[in-house]
């Protein structure tokens, strides 16, 4: 567990990058940049990082309840959460706290239906990384208001086992036939879980995007929205 200096007035973010599946090479970049993103956003601080599977034993109701946002980034595989930990996560969000998931956060614990229902969908697959066009479906959300109507990105284009549009408010999408994929291609969305707010962004695979101001502003806006700092 990596603890950082805490601003007592800020909403506290618990960052989890533990993975028991694919290890994203940009995980160390997330350790560096997410605290910067939170600080620059104002009113937020990443004060605890559970970096690996071994550190997950520290994820207790007490640790969760000392934070206002749980943020999962670049996770993967069947993370060894106990039944009690799984329930604590769902209860934490349902009680009115925030959940922010980025990219690989959609690739964990496929048998945990409660997580899928909270997040909105589980990852299915993606074609090889390439540049594609992203459409901003909601230009008024705090995570998207700085973006042009469309923009190009070099990333993985995630598809999902179920369509999150059925249960969530889609913020970003790719056009059908992007990278030869057919159908609806949501990329980022918001939803609620109980009294809590959930933000997911499927972008973020490569190191470089975490230093791009436009992407950092997306994540900052998602964090602020989840923490109810932006309406």
N, C-alpha and C positions, 0 to 999 in steps of 0.2 A: 504494500500500500504506500503510495506516494502522497504525502500531505503537503499542501501549499499554504502560504500565508492567507489568512481569512480576513476579509472585510466584514465586520459584524453586521453592517447594514445591508449587505448584498444578499441576493438569493443564491444559495449554495448549490453547486452542481456536483453530483457524484458521477464521475466518468468511469465506464467499464470498457476495457479493450481486450478482455480475456477471450481467447479462442481455443477451441479444441479441434478445429478443422483447418481450413485454409488460413495461412498467416499472411496478411497484407503487409507488404514491405513498407507501406506508408504509415504503419502504426506508430513508430517513433515520431514521425512528423505530426501526427495527431496529438501526441503528448506535448509537443512543443507549441502547436498552433491553437488548440482549443482553449487553453487558458488565456492566450492572447486575444482570441475572438471574444470570449466572455468578458474580459476586462474592457476591451474597446467598445463592446455593446453597451456598457454601463449598467450598473445594478446587478451584476452577475459575477460570481467567482467560482472557478473550478478549484476546490480545496482538497479533493480526495480522488485518487486514481487507483482503481483495481486493475492492474496491468496484465495479469496472467491468471491462469486457472487456479493456481495455488492460493492466490489472494481472494478468491471467491468465498472462502470460508469466513471472511470478515464481513460479508454482506448479510447483515442482521436487520431486524426491524428497527433497532435503535440507531444503526448507522443510516438507514434510509430516512428515518424520521428527523435526523439532524440536517437534512437537505430538502430543497424544494424541487429539484429536477434530478431525475435519473437519466443519464445519457449513455447509450450503447453505440459504439462505433467499431466497425471492422471486426465484429465477432464472427464466429463460425462453429458449426458442428453441434454436438449434443452436450452443451455446457452442463457440468455436474451440479446443477441447482438441486437442493433437496426439495421435497414437497413443501416444507415450511417456507423456504426461501421463495419458491414460486408464488405461493399465496401472499407472502409479504410484499412482493413486487406489485402484484395486481391490486392488493389492498392500498398500497401507497399511492398509486395513481388514482384509483377510484375515490380516494378520500379528498381529492382536489389538488394533488400535486401534478407536476409535469413529467412527461416522458418524451425524450428526443432520441430518435434512432437514425443512424446514417449508414447507408450502403450495406455492409455485411450484417447489420443488426437484424436484417430480414432473413438470415440464413441459419438461424439457431433453432434447436429444440422443436423439430417438426411435429413431434407427438404431443406437444404442449398446446392444446387448442386454446386455452385461455390467453396465451401470449399472442397467438395469431389473431384472435378476436380483438385484443387490445390494440395491436399494431395496425391491423387492417388487411394484411396479406403476408404470406410467406414467399420468398424467392423461388423461382422455378429454374431459370437458365438465362444465359446471355450469349450473344455471338462474340467473336473476337473484338477486342477493343478497337474503336475507330472513331472518327469524327462524325457527329450527327447533329441535327438541328433540334433544339428544345423550344417548345411553345409555352409561353406563359399564359395559363388559363385564368388565373386570378391576379391581376396587376395591382390590387389594392392591399394584399396581405403584407404584414411587416417583413416577411422573408422574400418577397418578390417585387415590392414597389419600386426598387431601384433598377430593375431589369428592363431591357427593351422587349418588345412583343415576341421576338424570337432571337435566339443566339446559338452559336456553334460551340460544341464542347467535344473534347477528346476524352472518352471515358468508356466504361462498360455500360451497355444499355440493358438494364435488368428487365426481365419479365417475371410475372408472379403466378402462383398456382391458382389464385382466385383474383377477380378484378376488384381492386380496392375502391373503385368508383362506386361500387354497390353499397359501401358502408362509410365512405370518407369523402371529404371535399378535396378534389384534385387541384393542385396549384400549378404543376408543371407536367408536360407530357411530350412524347415524341410522336410525330405523324406516323400513321399506318404506312407500312412498307419501308420505314427507316431500317437501314442495315438488313434489308430483306425480311423483316419481321412484319407479319400481318396483324390486323386487329388493333384494339385500343391499347395504348402504351403509356399508362400513367407513370410518372417518375417521382413526384413529390406530392404529399398530401397532409391534411390535418383531419383529426377526428376527436371525439371525446371518448373517455372510458369512465363511466360513473361521473363524478364531479371533476375529473382530471382532464387535462389537455394532452393530446398526442400529436407530435410532428415527426414525419419521416421524410428523408431525402435519399433517393437511391443513387445519387452521384457521389463522387469522392474517392474513386479507386486509386488514382495516382498521387504521388507526392505533390506535384506541381499545382494541382487544383487547390490544395489547402493554403497556398500562398497567393492565390488569385483574389483580389479585393471583392469581385462580384460574388464568388462562391462563399467567401468568408462572411459577407453581408447576408447571404441566404441563411447560413447557420446561425448567425447572430440574431436575425429576425425570428427564426424558429425557436431559439432559446428564450428570447424575450416574450414571445407569444405564449409559449408553454408555461412561463413563469407569471403570466398575466401582467407583464410590465408594459404591454402595448395593447391594451383594450381586451 
